[in-house]
């Protein structure tokens, strides 16, 4: 086992920083994205993961129609870990985006979700960033 994988507690402080990072009033999306991605990279370089086990389960069921622990190849598990990381980052990015500017987007996404339309939740960080930028331009 890789030493980095056996000591994920080293990434707790950077993970806390990422979880508490909020887009500031007047901070551009690009500036927020850069800080967000830098902090995410620090966590991963320290051996931390950017997903929860429940996210592995959901993404695995969506992708392979199998529970994560039922996957049989390293390739399948790596694919799911990468997708779970993207989903987690995308979700956290919007949750912590500027509330003044993006509350309406968050409300629309929530309303879509409770009405059964889960497609409004992008599953990759880049798709989330594109949605964030598009919405930000439309509210100016």
Secondary structure, 3 states (H helix, E strand, C coil): CCHHHHCHHHHHHHHHHHHHCCCCCCCCHHHHHHHHHHHHHHHHHCCCCCCCHHHHHHHHHHHHCCCHHHCCCHHHHHHHHHHHHHHHHHHHHHHCCCHHHHHHHHHHHHHHHHCCCHHHCCCCHHHHHHHHHHHHHHCC
